[in-house]
Amino acid sequence: MSKELLRSFIATFGAVFLAELGDKTQLATMALAGAEGTSRGRWVIFVAAASALIATSALGVLGGAVVGRYLRPATIERLAGALFIVLGVTMLVRAK
């Protein structure tokens, strides 16, 4: 693996790993694993959750490739930032 690919792998892994820590998906997975009675059931939950993350990541990569054909990376980053701000404000307003 080239140094560029390795850097890309590490950056992507780190970003996704940190973004997923403590999010609602992880909490739901913890709740499912805690409710399950057997260790075999926990493996099923792990494989299902990992498969779901792979599937949503694949959709993200494919969607990003399509959007990347039409928009510059800086534009995508600005749009993503604006969307996060809108979602954050919406969540704060609804929390009242």
N, C-alpha and C positions, 0 to 999 in steps of 0.2 A: 504494500500500500504506500503510495507516495505521501510525502509530508503534507502536501496541500489537502489530499483526501483525509488524512488522519486528523488534521486541524479542523476540517469541516465536520468530521464525525464527532470529535470531542465537543465542538461548539454546539452542534445540534443536540447531542445527548445531554449536555449540561443544561441547555435552555429548556428542553422538554422535561427533563428530570425535575428541575427546580419549579417549573410551571405546574407540574402535576402534584407536587408535594402538598398535602393538605387541602386539595381541591375537593369539590363535591363527588367526583368520580372515585377518588381514593377513599373518601369517607363511606360512600355507598358500598364499595368493595369490602371495606373493613366490617361494615354492618352485616353484609352477606356471609362473610367468613366467620364472624362471631356467632351468627345464628345457626350455622351448620354444625351438625353433631359429630361428623366423622372427618378424619384427616383426608380420606379420599374425596369427600365433598369439597374440601378446601382446595385440592388440586384442580378440581373441575372449575371452581370459581377463579383460581389463578389463571388457568388456560383461557377461560372465557373472557376475563378482563384483559389479558394480554392480547388476545385476538381482536377484541374490540378496539384497543388502542392502535394496533397495527392497521386495522381497517380504516379508522378515522385519520390516521397519519397518511395512509395511501391516498385518501380523498384530498387531504390537504396538499400533498405533493402534486397530484394531478391537477387540482384546481389552481395551484400556484404556477404550474407550468403553462396552463392556458392563459391565466391573467397576465403572466410575465411576457407573453407574446405581444400584448397590447399596451401594457403600462411599464414605465421605468420602475426599478426597485425603490427609488426614493418616493415615488408616488404611492406605491403599495404600502410602504412603511408609514407614510403620513395618513393614508386612509385607515390603516389598522389602528394607529394611535388615536385618531379621531373616533373610531368605533369603540375603542376601549373607554375613552372619556365619556361618550354618550351612554354606554352601558353602566359605567360607574355612577354617573349622575342619576340615571334612571333608578338604579338600585338604592341610592341614598334617598331619593324622593319617596320611593315606595316604602321605605323602612319606617317612615313616620307613623 
